[in-house]
């Protein structure tokens, strides 16, 4: 028989069939193939994140947070450790160092609000009884036409003197030593007390309280006094 031998035609047909079958299988994903990222990881190369994967950011503690944690550790081993522990049992989120930071901010806010006669701000920071005392002093000052200029130069020191629980109420007393410029003017703008050009050191002892059963995380100022 002339032409191409029959066996060659048969082998060619088989080869074409196999190529077609391999192409149909290799050209599809069955769900069992490894992702390119898997191969990269297996070979020790960093894999590129997939677009459908969320990027997770791990936040490291700031330098300030680390300092507060170190200060906490010192305070919890100090002479007031028992009082701090009592408060922590009632309120696990309590941190002496963070409390001091917040108390210092409250000190400045209360001072500025009192000078400005800002009763609304004071009401948010003071207990009812103490608010009544502050409001009375502001009323008397305004009634006589007096005004105060009180500049807080800075807080030199803030130390916790006492920490304890009274039933469900946490009580913390802080001693503030600050530099201030205090001047009291009468209705005619004459200086009644103080010196606008003199920085003085002022010591205040404030007590803050918080009901540990309350959902409100804020502390309120319940008492103020000068050192004996």
Secondary structure as UniProt FT lines:
FT   HELIX           6..26
FT   HELIX           36..42
FT   TURN            43..44
FT   TURN            51..52
FT   HELIX           63..75
FT   TURN            76..77
FT   TURN            79..80
FT   HELIX           81..90
FT   TURN            92..93
FT   HELIX           96..116
FT   HELIX           119..125
FT   HELIX           128..143
FT   TURN            144..145
FT   STRAND          147..166
FT   TURN            167..168
FT   STRAND          169..185
FT   TURN            187..188
FT   STRAND          191..194
FT   TURN            196..197
FT   STRAND          200..211
FT   TURN            212..213
FT   STRAND          220..225
//
